[in-house]
Amino acid sequence: MAPCGLEHKMRKKDCILIIDDDEAIRDACCQALSRDGYRIETAEDGDTGLQKIREIKPGIALIDLKMPGMSGMELLEKVMDIDSNIVAVVITGYATIESAVEAMKQNAYDFLPKPFTPDQLRVVTRRGLERRRLTLESARLQQEKKKMRENFIALVSHQLRSPLVSIQQNLEVFLGRFAGEVTFKQKEILESVNNRIDELIKIINNRLSITCIKSSKIVEKFEPVSLVPILSETIELLRPLAERNKITQKMDSPDSLPIIRGNRESLKQAFTNLISNGIYYNKEGGTLTIRVREEENYLVIEISDTGMGISPEKLPFIFDEFFRVKTRETQGITGSGLGLPIAKSIIETHNGSIKVESEPGKGTTFSVLLPKIEVRQ
């Protein structure tokens, strides 16, 4: 427990805003709380209170429900939009079950019916400030945990990648017969080992990509970008894979489209992951169609395949890291389970969204929405 002097010093840092049209209530609250060393601010109506909330970001806002102009319920909703960590306590002389329930729905922390005693006010205030402190501390710890996890993954990935690349280079020496002849059986074994190492390196590279995306480093390289050339390059890049799997690729796009703001290389990676997914999980002789269109403030890119589709119970998990749809049809398809999570992270970093619709046996459509800039190509 903190010494009295330290506790008093800490309390002085806490700001409490009292919003009530009754001057007597405001004065009584000030007198009761100022004795505990809190910094007190007051407002006589909702509009003034909202302005002070924006300016001073109090720890607690005591809000009267019945006020002229903006009501307490309206103010509660706006407070949460400004700062969800502000603890809102409703005070009212017209306490009903309905008003209490409605206040809780608007994320009010507590409900204090008038008349209340100074001790009741102090208890609610102390409890509210403790709740705020714990919430902020929890958020800080979660952020630290996330950062430590990402740094750990990046460090381990880097340290794993170097020896694997070295091993792979040595394997290529043997496979190229630079160290002497190898038998057919030895060559088969070496190629199998080389393929597995290649898969590990891809997983590590994907894991590093996710770490980079989550740290928002790609945002630093945002610029005006035209999407159609990126999609055309991606289709051409994946043409050998599509031909090998006997998949026909088609693109349907207007001649003129607005541009977006983004990172060209990361967007290319996202669409490479989505389009290659549509090739791998398609049916032999199937079609992969990429459509681009405008929809209000967004460009919509639809990537549709005629493949095996995804069952409804597995659909919610396809963007989870390392999740892969396992069926009899997908047994021969290799992958890390990171392609779709990477694509989703990249799209969301561009303030966009991605959704998926699928029907088993008929195919899957990924729809990507990216905010556009009102400039024509």
KAKACOR-V623247 format. One record per residue. N is the residue number from 1. RES is the residue in one letter. PSI is psi in radians with two decimals (none if undefined). D_FIRST is the distance of its C-alpha to the first C-alpha in Angstrom with 2 decimals. Layout:
# KAKACOR-V623247
n=N res=RES psi=PSI d_first=D_FIRST
n=N res=RES psi=PSI d_first=D_FIRST
This chain:
# KAKACOR-V623247
n=1 res=M psi=2.40 d_first=0.00
n=2 res=A psi=2.51 d_first=3.81
n=3 res=P psi=2.68 d_first=6.56
n=4 res=C psi=-0.75 d_first=8.94
n=5 res=G psi=-0.72 d_first=11.53
n=6 res=L psi=-0.73 d_first=9.95
n=7 res=E psi=-0.72 d_first=8.88
n=8 res=H psi=-0.70 d_first=12.46
n=9 res=K psi=-0.69 d_first=13.97
n=10 res=M psi=-0.71 d_first=12.78
n=11 res=R psi=-0.58 d_first=14.20
n=12 res=K psi=-0.40 d_first=17.42
n=13 res=K psi=-0.34 d_first=18.10
n=14 res=D psi=2.26 d_first=18.26
n=15 res=C psi=2.32 d_first=21.82
n=16 res=I psi=2.24 d_first=23.04
n=17 res=L psi=2.18 d_first=26.76
n=18 res=I psi=2.05 d_first=28.55
n=19 res=I psi=1.85 d_first=31.98
n=20 res=D psi=2.42 d_first=34.17
n=21 res=D psi=-0.13 d_first=37.74
n=22 res=D psi=1.95 d_first=37.08
n=23 res=E psi=-0.60 d_first=36.32
n=24 res=A psi=-0.70 d_first=35.13
n=25 res=I psi=-0.76 d_first=32.46
n=26 res=R psi=-0.79 d_first=31.33
n=27 res=D psi=-0.73 d_first=31.18
n=28 res=A psi=-0.73 d_first=29.33
n=29 res=C psi=-0.72 d_first=26.62
n=30 res=C psi=-0.79 d_first=26.36
n=31 res=Q psi=-0.72 d_first=26.02
n=32 res=A psi=-0.67 d_first=23.33
n=33 res=L psi=-0.50 d_first=21.11
n=34 res=S psi=-0.43 d_first=21.89
n=35 res=R psi=-0.45 d_first=20.21
n=36 res=D psi=0.12 d_first=16.79
n=37 res=G psi=0.16 d_first=17.75
n=38 res=Y psi=2.68 d_first=19.00
n=39 res=R psi=2.16 d_first=22.25
n=40 res=I psi=2.35 d_first=24.86
n=41 res=E psi=2.63 d_first=28.15
n=42 res=T psi=2.76 d_first=30.86
n=43 res=A psi=2.45 d_first=34.01
n=44 res=E psi=-0.13 d_first=36.85
n=45 res=D psi=3.01 d_first=38.12
n=46 res=G psi=-0.72 d_first=37.47
n=47 res=D psi=-0.79 d_first=39.33
n=48 res=T psi=-0.71 d_first=37.48
n=49 res=G psi=-0.72 d_first=34.15
n=50 res=L psi=-0.70 d_first=35.12
n=51 res=Q psi=-0.74 d_first=36.09
n=52 res=K psi=-0.61 d_first=32.77
n=53 res=I psi=-0.73 d_first=30.89
n=54 res=R psi=-0.64 d_first=32.98
n=55 res=E psi=-0.79 d_first=32.39
n=56 res=I psi=-0.24 d_first=28.70
n=57 res=K psi=1.24 d_first=27.12
n=58 res=P psi=2.83 d_first=24.55
n=59 res=G psi=-0.69 d_first=21.33
n=60 res=I psi=2.46 d_first=22.61
n=61 res=A psi=2.07 d_first=26.19
n=62 res=L psi=2.04 d_first=27.11
n=63 res=I psi=2.15 d_first=30.74
n=64 res=D psi=2.39 d_first=33.48
n=65 res=L psi=-0.69 d_first=35.93
n=66 res=K psi=1.77 d_first=39.04
n=67 res=M psi=2.65 d_first=39.84
n=68 res=P psi=2.58 d_first=43.17
n=69 res=G psi=-2.19 d_first=43.95
n=70 res=M psi=2.21 d_first=41.33
n=71 res=S psi=2.88 d_first=39.76
n=72 res=G psi=-0.62 d_first=36.10
n=73 res=M psi=-0.76 d_first=36.95
n=74 res=E psi=-0.76 d_first=38.69
n=75 res=L psi=-0.70 d_first=35.83
n=76 res=L psi=-0.79 d_first=33.32
n=77 res=E psi=-0.73 d_first=35.49
n=78 res=K psi=-0.59 d_first=35.78
n=79 res=V psi=-0.79 d_first=32.04
n=80 res=M psi=-0.52 d_first=31.42
n=81 res=D psi=-0.59 d_first=34.25
n=82 res=I psi=-0.86 d_first=32.70
n=83 res=D psi=1.86 d_first=29.13
n=84 res=S psi=-0.19 d_first=28.11
n=85 res=N psi=-0.13 d_first=24.39
n=86 res=I psi=2.27 d_first=24.65
n=87 res=V psi=2.05 d_first=23.27
n=88 res=A psi=2.21 d_first=26.21
n=89 res=V psi=2.16 d_first=26.05
n=90 res=V psi=2.29 d_first=29.50
n=91 res=I psi=2.32 d_first=30.38
n=92 res=T psi=2.61 d_first=33.88
n=93 res=G psi=-0.02 d_first=36.15
n=94 res=Y psi=0.96 d_first=38.27
n=95 res=A psi=2.19 d_first=35.92
n=96 res=T psi=2.83 d_first=37.78
n=97 res=I psi=-0.72 d_first=37.02
n=98 res=E psi=-0.78 d_first=39.00
n=99 res=S psi=-0.61 d_first=37.12
n=100 res=A psi=-0.77 d_first=33.73
n=101 res=V psi=-0.77 d_first=34.99
n=102 res=E psi=-0.68 d_first=36.46
n=103 res=A psi=-0.72 d_first=33.26
n=104 res=M psi=-0.62 d_first=31.34
n=105 res=K psi=-0.51 d_first=34.18
n=106 res=Q psi=0.30 d_first=33.53
n=107 res=N psi=0.45 d_first=29.90
n=108 res=A psi=2.50 d_first=28.41
n=109 res=Y psi=-0.68 d_first=24.84
n=110 res=D psi=2.95 d_first=25.28
n=111 res=F psi=2.06 d_first=28.07
n=112 res=L psi=1.80 d_first=27.81
n=113 res=P psi=2.48 d_first=31.16
n=114 res=K psi=2.57 d_first=32.42
n=115 res=P psi=2.56 d_first=32.20
n=116 res=F psi=2.73 d_first=28.44
n=117 res=T psi=2.79 d_first=26.37
n=118 res=P psi=-0.67 d_first=23.83
n=119 res=D psi=-0.70 d_first=21.11
n=120 res=Q psi=-0.72 d_first=22.31
n=121 res=L psi=-0.75 d_first=22.24
n=122 res=R psi=-0.71 d_first=18.68
n=123 res=V psi=-0.83 d_first=17.53
n=124 res=V psi=-0.70 d_first=19.67
n=125 res=T psi=-0.83 d_first=18.51
n=126 res=R psi=-0.75 d_first=14.75
n=127 res=R psi=-0.70 d_first=15.73
n=128 res=G psi=-0.73 d_first=18.20
n=129 res=L psi=-0.60 d_first=16.06
n=130 res=E psi=-0.69 d_first=13.57
n=131 res=R psi=-0.77 d_first=16.84
n=132 res=R psi=-0.76 d_first=18.13
n=133 res=R psi=-0.77 d_first=15.23
n=134 res=L psi=-0.67 d_first=15.59
n=135 res=T psi=-0.81 d_first=19.35
n=136 res=L psi=-0.67 d_first=19.51
n=137 res=E psi=-0.71 d_first=17.36
n=138 res=S psi=-0.75 d_first=19.64
n=139 res=A psi=-0.70 d_first=22.68
n=140 res=R psi=-0.75 d_first=21.73
n=141 res=L psi=-0.67 d_first=21.25
n=142 res=Q psi=-0.70 d_first=24.50
n=143 res=Q psi=-0.74 d_first=26.28
n=144 res=E psi=-0.73 d_first=25.20
n=145 res=K psi=-0.75 d_first=26.29
n=146 res=K psi=-0.77 d_first=29.56
n=147 res=K psi=-0.75 d_first=30.22
n=148 res=M psi=-0.72 d_first=29.60
n=149 res=R psi=-0.79 d_first=31.88
n=150 res=E psi=-0.72 d_first=34.57
n=151 res=N psi=-0.69 d_first=34.46
n=152 res=F psi=-0.80 d_first=34.67
n=153 res=I psi=-0.75 d_first=37.59
n=154 res=A psi=-0.75 d_first=39.36
n=155 res=L psi=-0.86 d_first=39.02
n=156 res=V psi=-0.73 d_first=40.24
n=157 res=S psi=-0.77 d_first=42.98
n=158 res=H psi=-0.74 d_first=44.29
n=159 res=Q psi=-0.52 d_first=44.32
n=160 res=L psi=-0.62 d_first=46.12
n=161 res=R psi=-0.76 d_first=48.61
n=162 res=S psi=-0.90 d_first=50.16
n=163 res=P psi=-0.58 d_first=51.29
n=164 res=L psi=-0.73 d_first=52.51
n=165 res=V psi=-0.70 d_first=54.62
n=166 res=S psi=-0.77 d_first=55.98
n=167 res=I psi=-0.75 d_first=56.92
n=168 res=Q psi=-0.69 d_first=58.58
n=169 res=Q psi=-0.70 d_first=60.61
n=170 res=N psi=-0.65 d_first=61.87
n=171 res=L psi=-0.69 d_first=62.81
n=172 res=E psi=-0.51 d_first=64.82
n=173 res=V psi=-0.77 d_first=66.68
n=174 res=F psi=-0.75 d_first=67.77
n=175 res=L psi=-0.53 d_first=68.54
n=176 res=G psi=0.07 d_first=70.64
n=177 res=R psi=0.46 d_first=72.56
n=178 res=F psi=-0.29 d_first=71.85
n=179 res=A psi=0.29 d_first=71.03
n=180 res=G psi=2.98 d_first=74.05
n=181 res=E psi=2.59 d_first=75.34
n=182 res=V psi=2.56 d_first=73.20
n=183 res=T psi=2.93 d_first=74.58
n=184 res=F psi=-0.75 d_first=74.26
n=185 res=K psi=-0.73 d_first=71.76
n=186 res=Q psi=-0.69 d_first=69.68
n=187 res=K psi=-0.71 d_first=69.70
n=188 res=E psi=-0.79 d_first=68.45
n=189 res=I psi=-0.80 d_first=65.52
n=190 res=L psi=-0.70 d_first=64.63
n=191 res=E psi=-0.68 d_first=64.78
n=192 res=S psi=-0.77 d_first=62.53
n=193 res=V psi=-0.75 d_first=59.94
n=194 res=N psi=-0.72 d_first=60.30
n=195 res=N psi=-0.71 d_first=59.72
n=196 res=R psi=-0.69 d_first=56.55
n=197 res=I psi=-0.68 d_first=55.19
n=198 res=D psi=-0.70 d_first=56.16
n=199 res=E psi=-0.72 d_first=54.14
n=200 res=L psi=-0.74 d_first=51.08
n=201 res=I psi=-0.66 d_first=51.45
n=202 res=K psi=-0.72 d_first=51.73
n=203 res=I psi=-0.78 d_first=48.51
n=204 res=I psi=-0.77 d_first=46.71
n=205 res=N psi=-0.71 d_first=48.26
n=206 res=N psi=-0.71 d_first=47.23
n=207 res=R psi=-0.70 d_first=43.66
n=208 res=L psi=-0.63 d_first=43.60
n=209 res=S psi=-0.77 d_first=45.14
n=210 res=I psi=-0.74 d_first=42.37
n=211 res=T psi=-0.74 d_first=39.72
n=212 res=C psi=-0.73 d_first=41.70
n=213 res=I psi=-0.81 d_first=42.07
n=214 res=K psi=-0.42 d_first=38.39
n=215 res=S psi=0.00 d_first=37.51
n=216 res=S psi=0.45 d_first=39.99
n=217 res=K psi=-0.52 d_first=42.11
n=218 res=I psi=-0.40 d_first=45.24
n=219 res=V psi=-0.52 d_first=44.35
n=220 res=E psi=-0.36 d_first=45.03
n=221 res=K psi=0.41 d_first=48.67
n=222 res=F psi=2.50 d_first=49.36
n=223 res=E psi=2.91 d_first=52.81
n=224 res=P psi=2.27 d_first=55.49
n=225 res=V psi=2.42 d_first=56.78
n=226 res=S psi=2.22 d_first=59.79
n=227 res=L psi=-0.65 d_first=59.16
n=228 res=V psi=-0.80 d_first=62.74
n=229 res=P psi=-0.63 d_first=63.48
n=230 res=I psi=-0.79 d_first=60.27
n=231 res=L psi=-0.71 d_first=61.32
n=232 res=S psi=-0.75 d_first=64.90
n=233 res=E psi=-0.69 d_first=63.80
n=234 res=T psi=-0.75 d_first=61.58
n=235 res=I psi=-0.76 d_first=64.46
n=236 res=E psi=-0.71 d_first=66.78
n=237 res=L psi=-0.65 d_first=64.31
n=238 res=L psi=0.09 d_first=64.05
n=239 res=R psi=-0.80 d_first=67.78
n=240 res=P psi=-0.69 d_first=68.62
n=241 res=L psi=-0.75 d_first=65.94
n=242 res=A psi=-0.74 d_first=67.27
n=243 res=E psi=-0.67 d_first=70.85
n=244 res=R psi=-0.59 d_first=70.00
n=245 res=N psi=0.12 d_first=68.48
n=246 res=K psi=0.81 d_first=71.36
n=247 res=I psi=2.33 d_first=69.12
n=248 res=T psi=2.17 d_first=70.48
n=249 res=Q psi=2.36 d_first=68.10
n=250 res=K psi=2.56 d_first=68.70
n=251 res=M psi=2.30 d_first=67.09
n=252 res=D psi=1.95 d_first=67.65
n=253 res=S psi=2.49 d_first=66.51
n=254 res=P psi=2.76 d_first=67.85
n=255 res=D psi=-0.57 d_first=69.62
n=256 res=S psi=2.27 d_first=67.16
n=257 res=L psi=2.60 d_first=63.38
n=258 res=P psi=2.78 d_first=60.52
n=259 res=I psi=2.97 d_first=58.39
n=260 res=I psi=3.01 d_first=54.64
n=261 res=R psi=2.15 d_first=52.00
n=262 res=G psi=-3.02 d_first=50.69
n=263 res=N psi=2.00 d_first=50.81
n=264 res=R psi=-0.84 d_first=54.29
n=265 res=E psi=-0.70 d_first=53.66
n=266 res=S psi=-0.64 d_first=50.63
n=267 res=L psi=-0.69 d_first=52.56
n=268 res=K psi=-0.69 d_first=55.46
n=269 res=Q psi=-0.75 d_first=53.21
n=270 res=A psi=-0.82 d_first=51.92
n=271 res=F psi=-0.51 d_first=55.50
n=272 res=T psi=-0.76 d_first=56.73
n=273 res=N psi=-0.74 d_first=54.23
n=274 res=L psi=-0.76 d_first=55.21
n=275 res=I psi=-0.73 d_first=58.95
n=276 res=S psi=-0.59 d_first=59.06
n=277 res=N psi=-0.72 d_first=57.18
n=278 res=G psi=-0.40 d_first=59.99
n=279 res=I psi=-0.88 d_first=62.57
n=280 res=Y psi=-0.72 d_first=61.11
n=281 res=Y psi=0.31 d_first=60.52
n=282 res=N psi=3.03 d_first=63.82
n=283 res=K psi=2.61 d_first=67.02
n=284 res=E psi=2.25 d_first=69.92
n=285 res=G psi=0.14 d_first=72.11
n=286 res=G psi=-3.09 d_first=69.33
n=287 res=T psi=2.50 d_first=68.37
n=288 res=L psi=2.08 d_first=65.29
n=289 res=T psi=2.25 d_first=65.28
n=290 res=I psi=2.05 d_first=63.09
n=291 res=R psi=2.41 d_first=63.32
n=292 res=V psi=2.30 d_first=61.90
n=293 res=R psi=2.91 d_first=61.87
n=294 res=E psi=2.51 d_first=60.21
n=295 res=E psi=1.78 d_first=58.08
n=296 res=E psi=-2.03 d_first=56.84
n=297 res=N psi=0.24 d_first=54.39
n=298 res=Y psi=2.72 d_first=54.37
n=299 res=L psi=2.33 d_first=56.63
n=300 res=V psi=2.18 d_first=56.84
n=301 res=I psi=2.01 d_first=57.81
n=302 res=E psi=2.23 d_first=58.88
n=303 res=I psi=1.84 d_first=59.50
n=304 res=S psi=2.34 d_first=61.47
n=305 res=D psi=2.90 d_first=62.91
n=306 res=T psi=0.64 d_first=65.35
n=307 res=G psi=-2.68 d_first=63.59
n=308 res=M psi=-0.33 d_first=62.22
n=309 res=G psi=3.06 d_first=59.37
n=310 res=I psi=2.36 d_first=55.95
n=311 res=S psi=2.61 d_first=55.31
n=312 res=P psi=-0.62 d_first=53.07
n=313 res=E psi=-0.37 d_first=50.47
n=314 res=K psi=-0.31 d_first=50.02
n=315 res=L psi=-0.70 d_first=50.17
n=316 res=P psi=-0.24 d_first=46.44
n=317 res=F psi=-0.01 d_first=45.48
n=318 res=I psi=-0.34 d_first=47.95
n=319 res=F psi=0.07 d_first=45.51
n=320 res=D psi=2.49 d_first=42.94
n=321 res=E psi=2.34 d_first=42.82
n=322 res=F psi=0.06 d_first=45.21
n=323 res=F psi=2.33 d_first=46.53
n=324 res=R psi=2.43 d_first=50.32
n=325 res=V psi=2.05 d_first=52.73
n=326 res=K psi=1.94 d_first=54.44
n=327 res=T psi=3.08 d_first=57.82
n=328 res=R psi=-0.63 d_first=61.23
n=329 res=E psi=-0.45 d_first=62.29
n=330 res=T psi=0.09 d_first=59.38
n=331 res=Q psi=-0.65 d_first=59.70
n=332 res=G psi=0.03 d_first=61.60
n=333 res=I psi=2.11 d_first=59.31
n=334 res=T psi=2.74 d_first=56.91
n=335 res=G psi=2.91 d_first=53.74
n=336 res=S psi=-0.25 d_first=50.06
n=337 res=G psi=0.31 d_first=48.68
n=338 res=L psi=-0.16 d_first=47.17
n=339 res=G psi=-0.87 d_first=50.01
n=340 res=L psi=-0.71 d_first=49.06
n=341 res=P psi=-0.66 d_first=45.26
n=342 res=I psi=-0.80 d_first=46.23
n=343 res=A psi=-0.78 d_first=48.67
n=344 res=K psi=-0.76 d_first=46.13
n=345 res=S psi=-0.73 d_first=43.48
n=346 res=I psi=-0.81 d_first=46.15
n=347 res=I psi=-0.78 d_first=47.39
n=348 res=E psi=-0.55 d_first=43.94
n=349 res=T psi=-0.43 d_first=43.23
n=350 res=H psi=0.32 d_first=46.41
n=351 res=N psi=0.49 d_first=44.97
n=352 res=G psi=-2.98 d_first=47.40
n=353 res=S psi=2.81 d_first=47.32
n=354 res=I psi=2.38 d_first=49.20
n=355 res=K psi=2.87 d_first=50.31
n=356 res=V psi=2.44 d_first=52.65
n=357 res=E psi=2.39 d_first=55.33
n=358 res=S psi=2.61 d_first=57.18
n=359 res=E psi=2.13 d_first=59.71
n=360 res=P psi=2.26 d_first=60.60
n=361 res=G psi=-0.16 d_first=64.06
n=362 res=K psi=-0.31 d_first=64.42
n=363 res=G psi=3.13 d_first=61.98
n=364 res=T psi=2.50 d_first=58.79
n=365 res=T psi=2.13 d_first=58.08
n=366 res=F psi=2.24 d_first=55.12
n=367 res=S psi=2.08 d_first=54.71
n=368 res=V psi=2.24 d_first=52.91
n=369 res=L psi=2.19 d_first=52.15
n=370 res=L psi=2.31 d_first=51.64
n=371 res=P psi=2.37 d_first=51.39
n=372 res=K psi=2.77 d_first=54.60
n=373 res=I psi=2.35 d_first=55.51
n=374 res=E psi=1.05 d_first=58.45
n=375 res=V psi=2.30 d_first=60.83
n=376 res=R psi=2.63 d_first=63.75
n=377 res=Q psi=none d_first=64.70
